[in-house]
Amino acid sequence: MISEILVFLSGIIACIGAIGLFRFKDFYTRSHASTVISVGGVMFSLFVLMFGERFMSAYFFKILIILIIMLITEPTATHAIANRAYMMGVRPRGLKKNQMESRPGGGRK
Amino acid sequence: MMFWPVFWIFGFAAFLSLARAARGPSFADRFLGVSSFVNILTLAVVAYSVSIGTEFYIDMAIVLVMMSFVGTLAIAKWSPRRSG
């Protein structure tokens, strides 16, 4: 009972993150909304589904594997995408022209 | 037994992610939308597998997570340098 309620709540959180991903005006704020989907929606729900089953069953270990993989790979993937966007010339909204001239990402001028 | 309309909510979130992937203005927004879509798809596969009572569909979710990571890194490394 508690497991179903928490999975439903995490679905609502994922829906809020998707609305933010659709409606935000800037690339970096959209990256923040994507992280809301990944952590608040998916990882929370997998945690709930992992402890909703018996303690040492096959469900437990398989969902634990997914949780560990996502915990390592999601920040790496988001950082790679943001670094690539910064090198491609995407700038934050409402920033002046010469305010971010030095490029630590290694992009060319 | 899972509460069944939760899959409609996952579907709505996946639809919004794919809409962002379809109309992203820059080249990186499309990556972001597809990555979020694969995350929600992983969650839906795991929830469906727990819901119908077998654990054999969770392997598909493990493969989805790993292939999403490898594909995102490959696209982020070899994408064109000028935005299009």
N, CA and C atoms of all chains as a GROMACS GRO file, in nm:
protein
  579
    1MET      N    1   0.082  -0.121   0.000
    1MET     CA    2   0.000   0.000   0.000
    1MET      C    3   0.085   0.126   0.000
    2ILE      N    4   0.182   0.131   0.094
    2ILE     CA    5   0.272   0.246   0.100
    2ILE      C    6   0.358   0.252  -0.025
    3SER      N    7   0.398   0.135  -0.076
    3SER     CA    8   0.480   0.130  -0.197
    3SER      C    9   0.407   0.188  -0.317
    4GLU      N   10   0.279   0.154  -0.334
    4GLU     CA   11   0.205   0.208  -0.447
    4GLU      C   12   0.188   0.360  -0.436
    5ILE      N   13   0.162   0.406  -0.314
    5ILE     CA   14   0.145   0.552  -0.296
    5ILE      C   15   0.274   0.624  -0.328
    6LEU      N   16   0.389   0.569  -0.284
    6LEU     CA   17   0.516   0.638  -0.309
    6LEU      C   18   0.554   0.633  -0.456
    7VAL      N   19   0.522   0.522  -0.525
    7VAL     CA   20   0.551   0.517  -0.669
    7VAL      C   21   0.464   0.616  -0.745
    8PHE      N   22   0.339   0.630  -0.702
    8PHE     CA   23   0.252   0.730  -0.764
    8PHE      C   24   0.304   0.872  -0.742
    9LEU      N   25   0.356   0.897  -0.620
    9LEU     CA   26   0.413   1.029  -0.589
    9LEU      C   27   0.538   1.056  -0.674
   10SER      N   28   0.620   0.955  -0.692
   10SER     CA   29   0.739   0.974  -0.775
   10SER      C   30   0.701   0.993  -0.922
   11GLY      N   31   0.590   0.931  -0.966
   11GLY     CA   32   0.542   0.958  -1.101
   11GLY      C   33   0.498   1.103  -1.117
   12ILE      N   34   0.435   1.157  -1.012
   12ILE     CA   35   0.395   1.299  -1.018
   12ILE      C   36   0.518   1.388  -1.022
   13ILE      N   37   0.623   1.352  -0.945
   13ILE     CA   38   0.747   1.430  -0.946
   13ILE      C   39   0.813   1.425  -1.084
   14ALA      N   40   0.812   1.306  -1.147
   14ALA     CA   41   0.868   1.294  -1.282
   14ALA      C   42   0.788   1.377  -1.382
   15CYS      N   43   0.656   1.384  -1.361
   15CYS     CA   44   0.572   1.464  -1.450
   15CYS      C   45   0.602   1.613  -1.434
   16ILE      N   46   0.625   1.657  -1.309
   16ILE     CA   47   0.662   1.797  -1.285
   16ILE      C   48   0.796   1.829  -1.351
   17GLY      N   49   0.892   1.735  -1.340
   17GLY     CA   50   1.021   1.754  -1.405
   17GLY      C   51   1.009   1.759  -1.556
   18ALA      N   52   0.918   1.679  -1.613
   18ALA     CA   53   0.901   1.681  -1.758
   18ALA      C   54   0.836   1.811  -1.804
   19ILE      N   55   0.743   1.864  -1.723
   19ILE     CA   56   0.684   1.994  -1.757
   19ILE      C   57   0.791   2.103  -1.754
   20GLY      N   58   0.880   2.095  -1.653
   20GLY     CA   59   0.991   2.190  -1.648
   20GLY      C   60   1.085   2.174  -1.765
   21LEU      N   61   1.110   2.050  -1.804
   21LEU     CA   62   1.196   2.024  -1.920
   21LEU      C   63   1.134   2.079  -2.048
   22PHE      N   64   1.001   2.080  -2.053
   22PHE     CA   65   0.937   2.131  -2.175
   22PHE      C   66   0.927   2.282  -2.175
   23ARG      N   67   0.910   2.346  -2.059
   23ARG     CA   68   0.872   2.487  -2.058
   23ARG      C   69   0.984   2.583  -2.024
   24PHE      N   70   1.098   2.535  -1.975
   24PHE     CA   71   1.202   2.630  -1.938
   24PHE      C   72   1.265   2.693  -2.062
   25LYS      N   73   1.322   2.813  -2.043
   25LYS     CA   74   1.367   2.891  -2.157
   25LYS      C   75   1.514   2.869  -2.193
   26ASP      N   76   1.590   2.808  -2.105
   26ASP     CA   77   1.736   2.806  -2.118
   26ASP      C   78   1.784   2.662  -2.120
   27PHE      N   79   1.901   2.638  -2.176
   27PHE     CA   80   1.950   2.501  -2.177
   27PHE      C   81   1.989   2.453  -2.039
   28TYR      N   82   2.052   2.539  -1.961
   28TYR     CA   83   2.105   2.494  -1.831
   28TYR      C   84   1.994   2.472  -1.730
   29THR      N   85   1.888   2.554  -1.735
   29THR     CA   86   1.773   2.527  -1.648
   29THR      C   87   1.700   2.400  -1.690
   30ARG      N   88   1.701   2.371  -1.820
   30ARG     CA   89   1.642   2.244  -1.865
   30ARG      C   90   1.725   2.126  -1.818
   31SER      N   91   1.856   2.145  -1.809
   31SER     CA   92   1.942   2.041  -1.753
   31SER      C   93   1.907   2.015  -1.606
   32HIS      N   94   1.876   2.120  -1.534
   32HIS     CA   95   1.829   2.105  -1.395
   32HIS      C   96   1.699   2.025  -1.389
   33ALA      N   97   1.606   2.051  -1.481
   33ALA     CA   98   1.479   1.977  -1.481
   33ALA      C   99   1.501   1.830  -1.516
   34SER      N  100   1.597   1.804  -1.605
   34SER     CA  101   1.631   1.665  -1.638
   34SER      C  102   1.686   1.592  -1.516
   35THR      N  103   1.762   1.663  -1.432
   35THR     CA  104   1.813   1.601  -1.309
   35THR      C  105   1.700   1.576  -1.210
   36VAL      N  106   1.598   1.662  -1.210
   36VAL     CA  107   1.480   1.638  -1.126
   36VAL      C  108   1.411   1.509  -1.166
   37ILE      N  109   1.397   1.486  -1.298
   37ILE     CA  110   1.339   1.360  -1.344
   37ILE      C  111   1.424   1.241  -1.300
   38SER      N  112   1.556   1.256  -1.317
   38SER     CA  113   1.644   1.142  -1.291
   38SER      C  114   1.650   1.103  -1.144
   39VAL      N  115   1.659   1.204  -1.056
   39VAL     CA  116   1.675   1.173  -0.913
   39VAL      C  117   1.539   1.160  -0.844
   40GLY      N  118   1.455   1.263  -0.856
   40GLY     CA  119   1.330   1.262  -0.784
   40GLY      C  120   1.230   1.164  -0.840
   41GLY      N  121   1.236   1.138  -0.970
   41GLY     CA  122   1.142   1.045  -1.029
   41GLY      C  123   1.192   0.903  -1.030
   42VAL      N  124   1.307   0.881  -1.097
   42VAL     CA  125   1.347   0.744  -1.127
   42VAL      C  126   1.417   0.679  -1.009
   43MET      N  127   1.518   0.748  -0.951
   43MET     CA  128   1.594   0.682  -0.844
   43MET      C  129   1.510   0.660  -0.719
   44PHE      N  130   1.426   0.757  -0.686
   44PHE     CA  131   1.337   0.743  -0.569
   44PHE      C  132   1.240   0.627  -0.588
   45SER      N  133   1.186   0.617  -0.710
   45SER     CA  134   1.091   0.511  -0.737
   45SER      C  135   1.158   0.374  -0.738
   46LEU      N  136   1.281   0.367  -0.790
   46LEU     CA  137   1.353   0.239  -0.788
   46LEU      C  138   1.386   0.199  -0.645
   47PHE      N  139   1.418   0.298  -0.562
   47PHE     CA  140   1.446   0.270  -0.420
   47PHE      C  141   1.321   0.212  -0.352
   48VAL      N  142   1.206   0.273  -0.380
   48VAL     CA  143   1.081   0.224  -0.322
   48VAL      C  144   1.048   0.084  -0.372
   49LEU      N  145   1.067   0.062  -0.504
   49LEU     CA  146   1.036  -0.070  -0.559
   49LEU      C  147   1.134  -0.175  -0.508
   50MET      N  148   1.259  -0.132  -0.477
   50MET     CA  149   1.357  -0.227  -0.425
   50MET      C  150   1.317  -0.275  -0.286
   51PHE      N  151   1.274  -0.182  -0.200
   51PHE     CA  152   1.237  -0.224  -0.066
   51PHE      C  153   1.092  -0.268  -0.056
   52GLY      N  154   1.017  -0.261  -0.165
   52GLY     CA  155   0.882  -0.312  -0.161
   52GLY      C  156   0.877  -0.463  -0.171
   53GLU      N  157   0.985  -0.522  -0.223
   53GLU     CA  158   0.987  -0.668  -0.236
   53GLU      C  159   1.051  -0.730  -0.112
   54ARG      N  160   1.072  -0.863  -0.117
   54ARG     CA  161   1.142  -0.927  -0.005
   54ARG      C  162   1.288  -0.884  -0.003
   55PHE      N  163   1.354  -0.905   0.110
   55PHE     CA  164   1.481  -0.837   0.132
   55PHE      C  165   1.593  -0.890   0.044
   56MET      N  166   1.613  -1.018   0.031
   56MET     CA  167   1.727  -1.070  -0.044
   56MET      C  168   1.682  -1.145  -0.168
   57SER      N  169   1.576  -1.100  -0.232
   57SER     CA  170   1.526  -1.173  -0.349
   57SER      C  171   1.598  -1.126  -0.475
   58ALA      N  172   1.556  -1.179  -0.588
   58ALA     CA  173   1.621  -1.143  -0.715
   58ALA      C  174   1.584  -1.001  -0.757
   59TYR      N  175   1.460  -0.959  -0.725
   59TYR     CA  176   1.420  -0.819  -0.750
   59TYR      C  177   1.518  -0.722  -0.683
   60PHE      N  178   1.549  -0.752  -0.557
   60PHE     CA  179   1.632  -0.664  -0.476
   60PHE      C  180   1.767  -0.641  -0.541
   61PHE      N  181   1.833  -0.749  -0.584
   61PHE     CA  182   1.968  -0.732  -0.637
   61PHE      C  183   1.967  -0.670  -0.776
   62LYS      N  184   1.868  -0.703  -0.857
   62LYS     CA  185   1.865  -0.643  -0.992
   62LYS      C  186   1.837  -0.494  -0.985
   63ILE      N  187   1.741  -0.454  -0.901
   63ILE     CA  188   1.713  -0.310  -0.890
   63ILE      C  189   1.828  -0.238  -0.822
   64LEU      N  190   1.900  -0.308  -0.732
   64LEU     CA  191   2.019  -0.248  -0.670
   64LEU      C  192   2.128  -0.222  -0.773
   65ILE      N  193   2.142  -0.317  -0.868
   65ILE     CA  194   2.239  -0.296  -0.977
   65ILE      C  195   2.201  -0.174  -1.060
   66ILE      N  196   2.072  -0.160  -1.092
   66ILE     CA  197   2.029  -0.042  -1.170
   66ILE      C  198   2.054   0.087  -1.093
   67LEU      N  199   2.028   0.084  -0.962
   67LEU     CA  200   2.049   0.205  -0.881
   67LEU      C  201   2.196   0.245  -0.878
   68ILE      N  202   2.286   0.147  -0.861
   68ILE     CA  203   2.429   0.179  -0.855
   68ILE      C  204   2.477   0.234  -0.989
   69ILE      N  205   2.432   0.171  -1.100
   69ILE     CA  206   2.472   0.218  -1.232
   69ILE      C  207   2.422   0.360  -1.257
   70MET      N  208   2.295   0.387  -1.221
   70MET     CA  209   2.242   0.521  -1.245
   70MET      C  210   2.309   0.624  -1.156
   71LEU      N  211   2.343   0.585  -1.034
   71LEU     CA  212   2.408   0.680  -0.942
   71LEU      C  213   2.545   0.720  -0.994
   72ILE      N  214   2.612   0.630  -1.067
   72ILE     CA  215   2.743   0.667  -1.122
   72ILE      C  216   2.727   0.740  -1.255
   73THR      N  217   2.640   0.691  -1.344
   73THR     CA  218   2.644   0.739  -1.481
   73THR      C  219   2.563   0.865  -1.507
   74GLU      N  220   2.461   0.896  -1.425
   74GLU     CA  221   2.376   1.011  -1.457
   74GLU      C  222   2.446   1.146  -1.444
   75PRO      N  223   2.524   1.172  -1.336
   75PRO     CA  224   2.596   1.300  -1.333
   75PRO      C  225   2.702   1.309  -1.442
   76THR      N  226   2.764   1.195  -1.475
   76THR     CA  227   2.864   1.195  -1.581
   76THR      C  228   2.803   1.233  -1.716
   77ALA      N  229   2.687   1.175  -1.746
   77ALA     CA  230   2.622   1.203  -1.875
   77ALA      C  231   2.576   1.348  -1.883
   78THR      N  232   2.517   1.398  -1.772
   78THR     CA  233   2.470   1.536  -1.773
   78THR      C  234   2.587   1.634  -1.784
   79HIS      N  235   2.696   1.601  -1.716
   79HIS     CA  236   2.813   1.688  -1.725
   79HIS      C  237   2.873   1.686  -1.865
   80ALA      N  238   2.873   1.570  -1.930
   80ALA     CA  239   2.926   1.562  -2.066
   80ALA      C  240   2.840   1.643  -2.163
   81ILE      N  241   2.706   1.633  -2.148
   81ILE     CA  242   2.617   1.709  -2.237
   81ILE      C  243   2.633   1.858  -2.215
   82ALA      N  244   2.643   1.901  -2.085
   82ALA     CA  245   2.656   2.044  -2.058
   82ALA      C  246   2.790   2.098  -2.107
   83ASN      N  247   2.895   2.018  -2.093
   83ASN     CA  248   3.027   2.060  -2.142
   83ASN      C  249   3.026   2.073  -2.294
   84ARG      N  250   2.959   1.981  -2.361
   84ARG     CA  251   2.952   1.986  -2.507
   84ARG      C  252   2.870   2.107  -2.554
   85ALA      N  253   2.761   2.137  -2.480
   85ALA     CA  254   2.680   2.254  -2.517
   85ALA      C  255   2.758   2.382  -2.496
   86TYR      N  256   2.840   2.386  -2.390
   86TYR     CA  257   2.921   2.505  -2.366
   86TYR      C  258   3.027   2.522  -2.473
   87MET      N  259   3.083   2.411  -2.520
   87MET     CA  260   3.181   2.420  -2.628
   87MET      C  261   3.116   2.454  -2.760
   88MET      N  262   2.987   2.417  -2.778
   88MET     CA  263   2.919   2.451  -2.903
   88MET      C  264   2.870   2.594  -2.906
   89GLY      N  265   2.878   2.665  -2.794
   89GLY     CA  266   2.842   2.805  -2.798
   89GLY      C  267   2.708   2.838  -2.735
   90VAL      N  268   2.649   2.747  -2.660
   90VAL     CA  269   2.525   2.778  -2.589
   90VAL      C  270   2.560   2.856  -2.464
   91ARG      N  271   2.500   2.974  -2.448
   91ARG     CA  272   2.529   3.057  -2.332
   91ARG      C  273   2.405   3.070  -2.246
   92PRO      N  274   2.423   3.092  -2.116
   92PRO     CA  275   2.305   3.115  -2.031
   92PRO      C  276   2.229   3.239  -2.072
   93ARG      N  277   2.098   3.236  -2.048
   93ARG     CA  278   2.010   3.343  -2.093
   93ARG      C  279   2.026   3.465  -2.002
   94GLY      N  280   2.022   3.583  -2.063
   94GLY     CA  281   2.031   3.703  -1.984
   94GLY      C  282   2.172   3.736  -1.940
   95LEU      N  283   2.270   3.692  -2.015
   95LEU     CA  284   2.409   3.717  -1.980
   95LEU      C  285   2.467   3.811  -2.085
   96LYS      N  286   2.556   3.900  -2.043
   96LYS     CA  287   2.613   3.993  -2.139
   96LYS      C  288   2.712   3.922  -2.230
   97LYS      N  289   2.752   3.992  -2.336
   97LYS     CA  290   2.832   3.927  -2.438
   97LYS      C  291   2.970   3.885  -2.388
   98ASN      N  292   3.041   3.981  -2.330
   98ASN     CA  293   3.180   3.953  -2.294
   98ASN      C  294   3.194   3.916  -2.147
   99GLN      N  295   3.090   3.857  -2.092
   99GLN     CA  296   3.097   3.820  -1.951
   99GLN      C  297   3.154   3.681  -1.932
  100MET      N  298   3.148   3.597  -2.035
  100MET     CA  299   3.203   3.463  -2.026
  100MET      C  300   3.302   3.441  -2.139
  101GLU      N  301   3.398   3.532  -2.154
  101GLU     CA  302   3.486   3.520  -2.269
  101GLU      C  303   3.587   3.407  -2.255
  102SER      N  304   3.647   3.394  -2.136
  102SER     CA  305   3.745   3.286  -2.118
  102SER      C  306   3.672   3.154  -2.112
  103ARG      N  307   3.718   3.060  -2.189
  103ARG     CA  308   3.645   2.934  -2.202
  103ARG      C  309   3.723   2.822  -2.137
  104PRO      N  310   3.683   2.779  -2.018
  104PRO     CA  311   3.757   2.671  -1.953
  104PRO      C  312   3.727   2.534  -2.013
  105GLY      N  313   3.626   2.526  -2.099
  105GLY     CA  314   3.597   2.396  -2.158
  105GLY      C  315   3.690   2.359  -2.270
  106GLY      N  316   3.773   2.450  -2.314
  106GLY     CA  317   3.868   2.418  -2.418
  106GLY      C  318   3.815   2.441  -2.557
  107GLY      N  319   3.699   2.508  -2.569
  107GLY     CA  320   3.646   2.535  -2.702
  107GLY      C  321   3.724   2.644  -2.772
  108ARG      N  322   3.715   2.644  -2.904
  108ARG     CA  323   3.789   2.748  -2.976
  108ARG      C  324   3.706   2.875  -2.981
  109LYS      N  325   3.771   2.982  -3.022
  109LYS     CA  326   3.703   3.110  -3.027
  109LYS      C  327   3.601   3.113  -3.140
  110MET      N  328   0.065  -0.575  -0.665
  110MET     CA  329  -0.013  -0.524  -0.776
  110MET      C  330  -0.007  -0.371  -0.777
  111MET      N  331   0.045  -0.321  -0.888
  111MET     CA  332   0.069  -0.177  -0.897
  111MET      C  333  -0.062  -0.104  -0.923
  112PHE      N  334  -0.066   0.018  -0.873
  112PHE     CA  335  -0.179   0.105  -0.905
  112PHE      C  336  -0.170   0.142  -1.052
  113TRP      N  337  -0.270   0.108  -1.131
  113TRP     CA  338  -0.253   0.103  -1.276
  113TRP      C  339  -0.240   0.240  -1.345
  114PRO      N  340  -0.312   0.349  -1.303
  114PRO     CA  341  -0.296   0.476  -1.378
  114PRO      C  342  -0.162   0.542  -1.363
  115VAL      N  343  -0.069   0.484  -1.285
  115VAL     CA  344   0.063   0.546  -1.275
  115VAL      C  345   0.138   0.537  -1.408
  116PHE      N  346   0.100   0.439  -1.490
  116PHE     CA  347   0.165   0.428  -1.621
  116PHE      C  348   0.120   0.539  -1.716
  117TRP      N  349  -0.001   0.592  -1.695
  117TRP     CA  350  -0.043   0.708  -1.775
  117TRP      C  351   0.041   0.830  -1.741
  118ILE      N  352   0.077   0.841  -1.612
  118ILE     CA  353   0.160   0.955  -1.571
  118ILE      C  354   0.301   0.941  -1.629
  119PHE      N  355   0.355   0.819  -1.627
  119PHE     CA  356   0.486   0.797  -1.690
  119PHE      C  357   0.480   0.828  -1.839
  120GLY      N  358   0.370   0.790  -1.902
  120GLY     CA  359   0.355   0.816  -2.045
  120GLY      C  360   0.348   0.964  -2.076
  121PHE      N  361   0.281   1.040  -1.988
  121PHE     CA  362   0.274   1.185  -2.010
  121PHE      C  363   0.412   1.248  -1.997
  122ALA      N  364   0.489   1.206  -1.896
  122ALA     CA  365   0.625   1.259  -1.879
  122ALA      C  366   0.714   1.221  -1.997
  123ALA      N  367   0.699   1.099  -2.046
  123ALA     CA  368   0.780   1.056  -2.161
  123ALA      C  369   0.742   1.133  -2.286
  124PHE      N  370   0.612   1.164  -2.299
  124PHE     CA  371   0.567   1.242  -2.415
  124PHE      C  372   0.624   1.383  -2.411
  125LEU      N  373   0.626   1.444  -2.292
  125LEU     CA  374   0.684   1.579  -2.284
  125LEU      C  375   0.833   1.578  -2.312
  126SER      N  376   0.903   1.473  -2.267
  126SER     CA  377   1.047   1.464  -2.295
  126SER      C  378   1.072   1.448  -2.444
  127LEU      N  379   0.990   1.366  -2.509
  127LEU     CA  380   1.008   1.350  -2.654
  127LEU      C  381   0.970   1.476  -2.730
  128ALA      N  382   0.874   1.554  -2.676
  128ALA     CA  383   0.841   1.680  -2.741
  128ALA      C  384   0.957   1.777  -2.732
  129ARG      N  385   1.026   1.779  -2.617
  129ARG     CA  386   1.146   1.862  -2.606
  129ARG      C  387   1.255   1.813  -2.699
  130ALA      N  388   1.265   1.681  -2.715
  130ALA     CA  389   1.367   1.629  -2.808
  130ALA      C  390   1.332   1.663  -2.951
  131ALA      N  391   1.202   1.677  -2.981
  131ALA     CA  392   1.165   1.707  -3.120
  131ALA      C  393   1.185   1.853  -3.154
  132ARG      N  394   1.160   1.945  -3.058
  132ARG     CA  395   1.168   2.086  -3.092
  132ARG      C  396   1.276   2.158  -3.012
  133GLY      N  397   1.385   2.089  -2.979
  133GLY     CA  398   1.491   2.157  -2.909
  133GLY      C  399   1.559   2.257  -3.001
  134PRO      N  400   1.582   2.380  -2.954
  134PRO     CA  401   1.646   2.476  -3.044
  134PRO      C  402   1.793   2.445  -3.070
  135SER      N  403   1.862   2.400  -2.971
  135SER     CA  404   2.003   2.371  -2.992
  135SER      C  405   2.022   2.220  -3.004
  136PHE      N  406   2.148   2.184  -3.032
  136PHE     CA  407   2.177   2.043  -3.057
  136PHE      C  408   2.183   1.964  -2.928
  137ALA      N  409   2.207   2.030  -2.815
  137ALA     CA  410   2.222   1.960  -2.688
  137ALA      C  411   2.089   1.934  -2.620
  138ASP      N  412   1.986   2.012  -2.654
  138ASP     CA  413   1.855   1.989  -2.594
  138ASP      C  414   1.796   1.856  -2.637
  139ARG      N  415   1.828   1.816  -2.759
  139ARG     CA  416   1.777   1.687  -2.808
  139ARG      C  417   1.838   1.571  -2.729
  140PHE      N  418   1.969   1.584  -2.698
  140PHE     CA  419   2.030   1.481  -2.612
  140PHE      C  420   1.959   1.473  -2.479
  141LEU      N  421   1.930   1.593  -2.424
  141LEU     CA  422   1.869   1.599  -2.291
  141LEU      C  423   1.731   1.534  -2.292
  142GLY      N  424   1.652   1.562  -2.396
  142GLY     CA  425   1.520   1.501  -2.405
  142GLY      C  426   1.524   1.351  -2.422
  143VAL      N  427   1.615   1.303  -2.506
  143VAL     CA  428   1.623   1.158  -2.528
  143VAL      C  429   1.674   1.087  -2.403
  144SER      N  430   1.768   1.149  -2.332
  144SER     CA  431   1.819   1.090  -2.209
  144SER      C  432   1.709   1.080  -2.102
  145SER      N  433   1.629   1.186  -2.089
  145SER     CA  434   1.518   1.182  -1.993
  145SER      C  435   1.414   1.080  -2.034
  146PHE      N  436   1.392   1.067  -2.166
  146PHE     CA  437   1.296   0.966  -2.214
  146PHE      C  438   1.342   0.825  -2.179
  147VAL      N  439   1.471   0.798  -2.194
  147VAL     CA  440   1.520   0.664  -2.161
  147VAL      C  441   1.514   0.639  -2.011
  148ASN      N  442   1.536   0.743  -1.930
  148ASN     CA  443   1.521   0.726  -1.785
  148ASN      C  444   1.378   0.689  -1.747
  149ILE      N  445   1.281   0.760  -1.804
  149ILE     CA  446   1.141   0.731  -1.770
  149ILE      C  447   1.101   0.593  -1.823
  150LEU      N  448   1.158   0.555  -1.937
  150LEU     CA  449   1.130   0.422  -1.993
  150LEU      C  450   1.185   0.312  -1.903
  151THR      N  451   1.304   0.335  -1.844
  151THR     CA  452   1.361   0.240  -1.749
  151THR      C  453   1.270   0.222  -1.628
  152LEU      N  454   1.222   0.336  -1.576
  152LEU     CA  455   1.130   0.331  -1.461
  152LEU      C  456   1.002   0.256  -1.496
  153ALA      N  457   0.949   0.279  -1.616
  153ALA     CA  458   0.825   0.212  -1.656
  153ALA      C  459   0.846   0.062  -1.671
  154VAL      N  460   0.962   0.023  -1.726
  154VAL     CA  461   0.989  -0.121  -1.743
  154VAL      C  462   1.000  -0.189  -1.608
  155VAL      N  463   1.070  -0.126  -1.512
  155VAL     CA  464   1.084  -0.187  -1.379
  155VAL      C  465   0.950  -0.194  -1.307
  156ALA      N  466   0.870  -0.086  -1.319
  156ALA     CA  467   0.740  -0.086  -1.253
  156ALA      C  468   0.648  -0.191  -1.312
  157TYR      N  469   0.653  -0.208  -1.444
  157TYR     CA  470   0.569  -0.311  -1.508
  157TYR      C  471   0.613  -0.450  -1.468
  158SER      N  472   0.746  -0.470  -1.459
  158SER     CA  473   0.796  -0.602  -1.423
  158SER      C  474   0.762  -0.639  -1.279
  159VAL      N  475   0.767  -0.541  -1.188
  159VAL     CA  476   0.725  -0.568  -1.050
  159VAL      C  477   0.574  -0.589  -1.045
  160SER      N  478   0.502  -0.517  -1.131
  160SER     CA  479   0.357  -0.523  -1.128
  160SER      C  480   0.302  -0.658  -1.172
  161ILE      N  481   0.364  -0.718  -1.277
  161ILE     CA  482   0.309  -0.845  -1.321
  161ILE      C  483   0.373  -0.962  -1.251
  162GLY      N  484   0.475  -0.939  -1.168
  162GLY     CA  485   0.522  -1.044  -1.081
  162GLY      C  486   0.634  -1.131  -1.133
  163THR      N  487   0.705  -1.090  -1.237
  163THR     CA  488   0.824  -1.163  -1.277
  163THR      C  489   0.944  -1.069  -1.267
  164GLU      N  490   1.063  -1.124  -1.241
  164GLU     CA  491   1.180  -1.036  -1.232
  164GLU      C  492   1.264  -1.039  -1.358
  165PHE      N  493   1.216  -1.101  -1.466
  165PHE     CA  494   1.302  -1.121  -1.582
  165PHE      C  495   1.304  -1.000  -1.674
  166TYR      N  496   1.210  -0.905  -1.658
  166TYR     CA  497   1.213  -0.787  -1.743
  166TYR      C  498   1.308  -0.680  -1.693
  167ILE      N  499   1.358  -0.697  -1.569
  167ILE     CA  500   1.446  -0.593  -1.512
  167ILE      C  501   1.582  -0.595  -1.582
  168ASP      N  502   1.621  -0.709  -1.639
  168ASP     CA  503   1.745  -0.718  -1.716
  168ASP      C  504   1.742  -0.621  -1.835
  169MET      N  505   1.625  -0.608  -1.895
  169MET     CA  506   1.608  -0.515  -2.006
  169MET      C  507   1.632  -0.372  -1.959
  170ALA      N  508   1.592  -0.341  -1.836
  170ALA     CA  509   1.614  -0.206  -1.782
  170ALA      C  510   1.762  -0.181  -1.758
  171ILE      N  511   1.836  -0.285  -1.711
  171ILE     CA  512   1.980  -0.270  -1.691
  171ILE      C  513   2.049  -0.239  -1.823
  172VAL      N  514   2.012  -0.312  -1.928
  172VAL     CA  515   2.071  -0.289  -2.060
  172VAL      C  516   2.036  -0.150  -2.112
  173LEU      N  517   1.911  -0.104  -2.087
  173LEU     CA  518   1.870   0.030  -2.130
  173LEU      C  519   1.954   0.138  -2.064
  174VAL      N  520   1.978   0.125  -1.933
  174VAL     CA  521   2.058   0.226  -1.863
  174VAL      C  522   2.200   0.232  -1.917
  175MET      N  523   2.260   0.115  -1.937
  175MET     CA  524   2.400   0.115  -1.983
  175MET      C  525   2.412   0.166  -2.126
  176MET      N  526   2.316   0.126  -2.213
  176MET     CA  527   2.325   0.174  -2.352
  176MET      C  528   2.296   0.324  -2.362
  177SER      N  529   2.211   0.375  -2.274
  177SER     CA  530   2.186   0.520  -2.272
  177SER      C  531   2.312   0.596  -2.234
  178PHE      N  532   2.386   0.544  -2.135
  178PHE     CA  533   2.509   0.611  -2.092
  178PHE      C  534   2.614   0.611  -2.204
  179VAL      N  535   2.633   0.495  -2.266
  179VAL     CA  536   2.735   0.484  -2.371
  179VAL      C  537   2.698   0.571  -2.492
  180GLY      N  538   2.569   0.572  -2.527
  180GLY     CA  539   2.526   0.653  -2.641
  180GLY      C  540   2.539   0.802  -2.615
  181THR      N  541   2.506   0.844  -2.492
  181THR     CA  542   2.519   0.985  -2.458
  181THR      C  543   2.665   1.028  -2.462
  182LEU      N  544   2.754   0.946  -2.408
  182LEU     CA  545   2.896   0.984  -2.410
  182LEU      C  546   2.950   0.987  -2.553
  183ALA      N  547   2.908   0.892  -2.636
  183ALA     CA  548   2.958   0.889  -2.774
  183ALA      C  549   2.910   1.011  -2.852
  184ILE      N  550   2.780   1.047  -2.834
  184ILE     CA  551   2.728   1.165  -2.904
  184ILE      C  552   2.794   1.292  -2.852
  185ALA      N  553   2.817   1.298  -2.720
  185ALA     CA  554   2.879   1.418  -2.664
  185ALA      C  555   3.025   1.430  -2.705
  186LYS      N  556   3.089   1.318  -2.740
  186LYS     CA  557   3.229   1.329  -2.779
  186LYS      C  558   3.244   1.362  -2.927
  187TRP      N  559   3.160   1.303  -3.014
  187TRP     CA  560   3.180   1.319  -3.157
  187TRP      C  561   3.074   1.402  -3.226
  188SER      N  562   3.003   1.486  -3.153
  188SER     CA  563   2.906   1.572  -3.218
  188SER      C  564   2.978   1.686  -3.289
  189PRO      N  565   2.911   1.752  -3.386
  189PRO     CA  566   2.978   1.861  -3.456
  189PRO      C  567   3.001   1.980  -3.364
  190ARG      N  568   3.106   2.054  -3.393
  190ARG     CA  569   3.148   2.156  -3.300
  190ARG      C  570   3.064   2.283  -3.311
  191ARG      N  571   3.020   2.314  -3.431
  191ARG     CA  572   2.930   2.426  -3.448
  191ARG      C  573   2.787   2.379  -3.433
  192SER      N  574   2.704   2.458  -3.367
  192SER     CA  575   2.569   2.412  -3.339
  192SER      C  576   2.484   2.415  -3.466
  193GLY      N  577   2.392   2.321  -3.475
  193GLY     CA  578   2.308   2.314  -3.591
  193GLY      C  579   2.166   2.278  -3.557
   0.00000   0.00000   0.00000
